[in-house]
């Protein structure tokens, strides 16, 4: 499976569920007595679940370093071999986990084994991400970079839009799906993370992190160098607008919340 560090997870989850928990209503959290958050990472979803659920919420992740960021009950465990007996929880849930697994249906079957009632997933369709920016060309460049990156990833990072059929393939019934759009916005006043993001654009460091994946997706080395050159110029334009306090950017990531019955 693909793994990420705490900094990456904090950045990508920043602000998620801050505005509304409405998309989580099909999970009936107020009635749940024991919930398992699989692949909890640094606990972004775990904290929301604990605020909404009636009972205990246990966070499980394969990386103990990530669990250091999570308060309350945590367990180190593998999504394909959860360290719990059958029917331990009344809801098992994950967020942005299946898109990083080679066999997501197998993981869902394991979720169903330890759940006596519901299994839920919150997964993005990374192929439908949109970027709206005051810097001309940023949206198009972001789309090109994403296209090349997704072509080189060996798991289905667009899985969210197909969440209903994935749950059905795992043997779950009465599946309900809700779409939730996560907007990540940068606007004045800029915080430290916003400034660092602009710096990584202007230096090309952010794109360099994904170079090998893009090459695996069919992008040539010359094509990558050309893209990176344009990316760095775009980053300098971002910094210039930030100095003028005029830069604004909104990235919208569509997530699909799907819940099924065991």
N, C-alpha and C positions, 0 to 999 in steps of 0.2 A: 504494500500500500504506500501511497505518497504521504510524506510526513512534513510537518511545518513547525517552525519555532514559535515561541510565545509572542515575539514582536510582530510576526506576520499575522497571527491569529487575532491579536489585539487590534491591528490596523484594519483588517477586513471585517471585523465584527463591530467596529466603532459605530455607535449610534443605533445599532439594530434593536428593534423593539422599543426604542425610546418614545416614539410617537404613539404607538397603538399596539395592543395585544389582541385586536379583534380577530386576526387570522388564526389565532390559537383557540378560539371558542369551540370548534368541533372536538377539541381534545378533552373537554369537560374537566379541566384541571381542578376546579373547586370540589370535585367529588373523588379525586384520586388520593388513595391512602398511601401508596408506595409506588414511586416513579423511578425509572432508571434512565439516565442520560448517557448514551453510549458515544464514545469519541468526544467527550466533553471539552477537551482542550483546556483552555484557561478559564472555562466556566461561564462564558457569556450567556448561554442558554440556561445553564444550571441555575443561575441567579434569578432569571425570569420565572422558571418553573417553581422555585422555592417561594417566590412572592405570590404565586397564583394557586399552587397545589394545596390541598387540605392536609396532606401528610408528609412523609419523608421523601426526599429526593436524593438519590445516590448518584454520584458522578463516577464514571469509569472511563479510563483512557489507557492506551498501551504505553504512553510516555509518562513516567513518574515525575519528570521535571515540569511538565505542564500542570500536573495535579497539585504541585506546590503552590499554584496561584488560586486554588479553589479551597474555600473553607467548607467545613461540614464533612459528612461522610463521603469518602472517596475510596476507590478500589482500582488497582492496576489490573487491566484485563484486556484480552483480545476480543474484538467484535465477532470473530468466527468461533470462539470458544469461551463464552462468557462464564465466569467462575461462580455460577449460581445454579441452584436446582430448578427444576421445572416449576412454573406457576409462582415464582417468587414476587413478581410485580403485577400491578394491574394496568400499568402503561410503560412501554419501552419506547424511547424516542431518540432520534439523532438529528443533528443539524450539520449540513455540508460534510457528511461523512461518506455516504455511498458514492459520491462522485470521485472519491479517491481510492475506492476499493476495486480490485480486479473482478470480483464475483459478488456484486451487491445482493443478488437474490439469495445466495447462501447465507449472507449476514442477516438478512431479514428473517429467514427461517430460524436462525439462532435466536433472534429477538422474540419470535413467536414462541419458541420453546420455554423461555423464562417468563413470558407474560401469560396471565390468566384471562386477559380481556383485550386490551388494545395495543397496536403497534402504530407509531406515527413517524413520519420522516419530514424534514424541512430541507429541501434540496434546491439549488439554483439551476437555472438554465444559462450557463455562462456564454452560450452562443448568441444570446439575445440581449446582452448587456449594451446599454447606450450611454454615450458621453455627450454632454452639452457644455461647451466651454466658450468663454469670451476670447480665447486665443484662436485665431483662424487656423484651421488645419489640425488642431489637436484631436478633434473627434474622428477625422479620417485616419490619422496616424494611429490612434488608439485602436481603431477597428482593424487596421492592417496588422498591427502587432498581435492583437488577440487572435486573429484568424490563423496566423503562422504558428502561434504558440499552441492553440487548441489542436492543430493538425499533428503536433508532435507529442501530445500527451497520450498515454496508452490506457487511460480510463475514460469513462463517459462523463465528461464534465458538463454536458447539456442534459443530464438525466432528469433534472427536475420536471421538465415539461412532460416527461413520460412516467411520472411517479405512480400514477394509477395502475398502469399495466405492470410495473415492477412489483407493486404490492400484490396484485392479482397472481402473478407468476409465483409468488412466495406462498400462495394458498390463503391469503387473507380475504375476508368478505366485507360487504357493506362499506365500501371505500368511499370516502368523501374528500374532495380536493378543493383547496382555497388558494388563490394566488396572493402573494404579498410582495410588493415592490420595496426593496431596500435602497433608499437614496443616500449616497455618500456625497456630502456637499462641502465645498471649500469656498469661503467668502470672507470678507473682512469682518472682524479682526482675525488675522491668521494666527494659528497656534504653532507650536514647535513642530508638530507632525506635518502641518501644511508646508512649512518652510523646508523641512527635510525632504518632503516629496518633490518639491520644485528643484532642490539641489540635485537630487538623484536623476531627474529628467535632464537637467543641463549638463551633468557630467556623463550621462549615459550609463551610470552604474545600474539603474533599475532594469534597463533593457539587457545589459550584459549578464545579469543573473539568469535570464531566460534564453541565452544564446544557444546553448546546446539543444534545448527542447525545440527551438525554432528550426535549427538545422535538421533535426530529426524529422521535422514536419515537411521537409522538402525545400526550405529556403536556402539559397546558395550563400556562400560566404560573402561574395560581392553584394548580393542582395541585402544581406544583414548589415554590412558596412554602410550601404546607402541609406537603409532605414535608420540606423543609429545616428548617422550624420544629421538627417532631418529631425530626428527625435531630440538631439541635443540643441539644435536651433530652436525648436519649439519650447524646450525647457528655458532657454534664455529669454524668449518672449514672455513666458510665464513669470519669470523673476522680474522682468521689467514692469509688467502689469501689477505685480504684487507691490513693487516699490511705489507705484502710483495709487495703490489701494483700489484697483479696478478689476482685479482678476476674480472670476467666479467660475466654478466648475461643479457640475452635478453628474455623478455616475449612478445609473439606475440598474440594479441587479434584480431580475425577477426570481423570486423564490416560490416554490409550490409546497404547501402544507397538506400532506395527505395522511389520513388516519384510516386504519382498517381494523376489523374485529378478528380475533383469533378463532 
